[in-house]
């Protein structure tokens, strides 16, 4: 099937949903005139807001933050997990736009989403020099592999669905724990560490807790004695949900699809 801007945008958003790190490009703000304006790339942690906007936790002392305070133009490269011998065969996307600090009213939700992906960041998230930032996306470049490149607009990438706004807490409180264990176990078996094809034991696939939800699915983590075990697990729905009712329906569909590998777990 030929890729359209909307399908490419959704594939890019799903890559971004799963990503925990990326390469952030800024324009250098430097004391030396010869360095000013040069491209500068840094490795950063990333998570996504409900609509797909990338979220970041930056220190004011970081070089890229100083760059953004002088010029908000930026882009971030995110990659899908791959086992290919040639890394260029893996899918990736570049999100391009303008950086800004997350408005005060949106900080709690942004912080929840970010810490769901980066729990250890809670150790310094409240330090005075740290703040939540987001990328307001204008353009998206999706590459699914060789010969599979497509541009899309920011509005094609961003996920609507104001019907889910404010419902995240209600979803988290009402999720059936048995269903969560079954669904996450089914997703986890054969997807160890987020890398497709790397098998893992079913007996090690219990103890899951959903940390954050969005229109495309949810993020969960496995907890054992002593705290969280391993990296968070991303579970995507086949199609996005726009309100509470459709989210629950898609959760049930995902449960039916993924429950089979989890049968017999103890």
Long-range contacts (C-beta under 8 A, 24 or more apart in sequence): 3-142, 3-144, 3-148, 3-150, 4-150, 5-150, 5-151, 5-152, 5-153, 5-156, 6-152, 6-156, 8-140, 8-142, 8-144, 8-150, 8-151, 8-152, 9-140, 9-142, 9-152, 9-153, 9-156, 9-157, 10-157, 10-240, 11-91, 11-93, 11-142, 11-144, 12-93, 12-95, 12-140, 12-141, 12-142, 12-152, 12-157, 13-48, 13-52, 13-157, 13-159, 13-216, 14-216, 14-236, 15-78, 15-79, 15-80, 15-91, 15-92, 15-93, 15-142, 16-46, 16-48, 16-52, 16-54, 16-78, 16-93, 16-95, 17-48, 17-52, 17-214, 17-216, 17-217, 17-234, 17-236, 18-80, 18-81, 18-194, 18-234, 18-236, 19-46, 19-78, 19-79, 19-80, 20-45, 20-46, 20-47, 20-117, 20-118, 20-231, 20-232, 21-45, 21-46, 22-46, 22-54, 22-76, 22-77, 22-78, 22-79, 23-76, 23-77, 24-56, 24-64, 24-74, 24-75, 24-76, 25-74, 25-75, 25-76, 25-77, 26-64, 26-67, 26-68, 26-71, 26-73, 26-74, 27-67, 27-70, 27-71, 27-73, 28-67, 29-66, 29-67, 29-69, 29-70, 29-71, 40-64, 40-67, 44-76, 45-114, 45-117, 45-118, 45-121, 46-76, 46-78, 46-117, 47-113, 47-114, 47-116, 47-117, 47-118, 48-113, 48-214, 49-106, 49-109, 49-110, 49-113, 49-134, 49-214, 50-109, 50-113, 50-159, 50-161, 50-164, 50-165, 50-168, 50-214, 50-215, 51-158, 51-159, 51-160, 51-161, 52-137, 52-157, 52-158, 52-159, 53-134, 53-135, 53-136, 53-137, 53-158, 54-78, 54-95, 54-134, 54-135, 54-137, 55-102, 55-110, 55-113, 55-114, 55-132, 55-133, 55-134, 56-114, 56-132, 56-133, 56-134, 56-135, 57-114, 57-118, 57-121, 57-125, 57-130, 57-131, 57-132, 57-133, 58-130, 58-131, 58-133, 59-127, 59-129, 59-130, 60-129, 60-130, 60-131, 61-129, 65-133, 68-99, 68-133, 72-98, 72-99, 72-100, 73-97, 73-98, 73-99, 74-98, 74-99, 74-135, 76-135, 81-194, 81-195, 81-196, 82-195, 82-196, 83-195, 83-196, 83-197, 83-198, 88-146, 89-145, 89-146, 90-145, 91-142, 91-143, 91-144, 91-145, 92-142, 92-143, 93-140, 93-141, 93-142, 93-143, 94-140, 94-141, 95-135, 95-137, 95-139, 95-140, 95-157, 96-137, 96-138, 96-139, 96-140, 96-141, 97-135, 97-136, 97-137, 97-138, 97-139, 97-154, 98-135, 98-136, 98-138, 99-133, 99-134, 99-135, 99-136, 100-133, 100-134, 100-136, 101-131, 101-132, 101-133, 101-134, 102-131, 102-132, 102-133, 102-134, 107-132, 109-168, 110-134, 112-168, 112-212, 113-212, 113-214, 116-211, 116-212, 116-219, 116-221, 116-232, 117-219, 117-232, 119-221, 119-228, 159-214, 159-215, 159-216, 159-240, 160-242, 161-215, 161-240, 161-241, 161-242, 161-243, 163-242, 163-243, 163-244, 163-246, 164-213, 164-214, 164-215, 164-241, 164-242, 164-243, 164-244, 164-247, 167-243, 167-244, 167-247, 168-212, 168-213, 168-214, 170-244, 171-213, 171-244, 171-247, 171-248, 172-210, 172-213, 175-210, 175-251, 179-251, 179-255, 180-208, 180-209, 180-210, 180-220, 181-206, 181-207, 181-208, 181-262, 181-265, 182-255, 182-258, 182-259, 182-262, 182-265, 183-235, 183-251, 183-254, 183-255, 183-258, 183-259, 183-262, 184-208, 184-220, 184-222, 184-233, 184-235, 185-261, 185-262, 185-265, 186-257, 186-258, 186-259, 186-260, 186-261, 186-262, 187-233, 187-235, 187-258, 188-222, 188-233, 189-261, 189-262, 190-261, 191-233, 193-230, 193-231, 194-231, 194-233, 194-234, 202-261, 202-262, 202-264, 202-265, 203-265, 203-266, 205-262, 205-265, 206-265, 208-233, 213-247, 215-240, 215-241, 215-242, 215-247, 216-240, 216-241, 217-250, 217-254, 218-251
